Amino acid sequence: MDWPNLICTYCDTQFRKGDLDAIDKSDYPSFASDFYCSNCGNEIHPEDALLKYFNESSTDELPGRPSKIGGFASVGTKSLDVGKTEEVGLLGGGNLEIDLKLLSETDQKAGLGISDLDGQEIEWFPGPILVDDAVVVDLVQASDTKIGFVTSERQSYSSTVTIAYHYHAHSDGVPQPPWVTLLNEALASYHRGHGLAMYSLLFSSFENLLSREISRTLRATGWTDTPIEDFLNNHWTWKDRCKSGIETITGKHFPTEKPDLYENLHNLKKVRDNQIIHVDPGDSVADIDVSELLDGFVTVLDSMLAIHFFCYDERQKW
């Protein structure tokens, strides 16, 4: 996971840190049009490379994966001197921004890396965390190129603690499309256990990606801005776009191609919309149990991937 979250759609090569350095980042349209694979040299679209990366993993693992374009994760264990701040350089080139930071108490030895912890059950929490009811530990961004591990005593304690850490970072110069920004915020809410915020942001990301995939596919077939806008206006709701909209441009009818997934998505949207958006003024907003969040996240992410590949396959014909 310490490699960028981009996989070439032609040669299946995962990008390396530094591969984005030579790509125009002045704005997102320039970035997308200039994007290419440094291994095979083919021009590809950054969102296609990101979604291919998502598709390579089980969707129930995606909350632990970086979601910003060009993002990477670092996971390990570390021994910290209590009462001190230890700064660590971020590898990846350029100025980096922390997107997610998670910590955990651990009985693992210090100095382990991501491969050493593969398969280990670790319960992650957004910082700060309390270790042994005595030491507060947090992970902060110390500068554009460094993170800091901060420890402070709540009561007398030994000189060191060992913690596990898991953070996501990306180059702050890489522009992001709206659905990715929304997905990243939904991911942060998921890890905080904030169900209301997660669903609101996740559904917004889903609908933005749906509109984006339809627009990109119509443009690939020769449509221009005004007809694309008219098409979206004529297929206004997410259900219209998922069904007749996608079918019109790809020949694929989502509810027919993926009946169980579409039914799960439809039911989830209906329940959550009633609990979050269409709440009777005399009622309270529903509590959402943390245990339900992963299933909801998986349903929406699987739907986003299905929509993407319906449209991606059609774009490849042109």
MODA-V368292 format. One record per run of one state. SS is the DSSP state (H for helix, E for strand, - for the rest). FROM is the first residue (numbers start at 1). LEN is the number of residues. Records with the same first field share a line. If there is no record, write none. Layout:
SS: FROM-LEN / FROM-LEN
This chain:
-: 1-6 / 8-6 / 15-13 / 35-1 / 37-6 / 44-2 / 56-3 / 65-7 / 82-3 / 90-6 / 106-19 / 127-2 / 132-3 / 142-4 / 154-6 / 172-6 / 193-2 / 221-4 / 235-3 / 251-3 / 258-1 / 277-13 / 316-3
E: 7-1 / 14-1 / 36-1 / 43-1 / 72-10 / 85-5 / 96-10 / 125-2 / 129-3 / 135-7 / 146-8 / 160-12
H: 28-7 / 46-10 / 59-6 / 178-15 / 195-26 / 225-10 / 238-13 / 254-4 / 259-18 / 290-26
